[in-house]
Amino acid sequence: MSRIFTTSFASVYPHYVTKVEKKGRTKAELDEVIEWLTGFDESALAGHLAAGTTFEEFFDAAELNPHASLITGVVCGVRVESVEDPLMQKIRYLDKLVDELAKGKAMEKVLRA
C-alpha cells in the first residue's frame, strides 16, 4: 500500500492551493476542480479537510465524475490512464487536474467540457 493512501487530504490540500495560486489561479478554481472530480461541494470538502480524512477515505466517499476517464497524460513520470491501482489512479487524476489548472489551461478544458 502506498503511503499517500493513509495521508490526510488536509495535509496535501494547502500544497495544491499554493501550487495554483503561484500561477495566478484561485482556491475557488481549485475547489471547483475538486468538486468536478469528486462531487464534493464546498461544505463537503470543508468537512473532509476538518475531519483529517485520508486519501483512501476521501475517494471512497467521492462520486467520481463519469468523465474522469478522459483525464490522460503524465504526472510524476507516470501515464495517468495506465495506473492499475484504482485508488492511485484517482489520486493521479486529481494531481493531473491540479497541474493543468496551474499551467493555465482554460477551465472548460480542465473540466473536460
Salt bridges, closest charged atoms under 4 A:
GLU29 OE1 - ARG25 NE 3.16
ASP31 OD2 - LYS27 NZ 3.10
GLU81 OE2 - ARG79 NH1 2.78
ASP95 OD2 - ARG92 NH1 3.02
ASP99 OD1 - LYS19 NZ 2.28
GLU100 OE2 - LYS105 NZ 3.70
GLU100 OE1 - ARG112 NH1 2.71
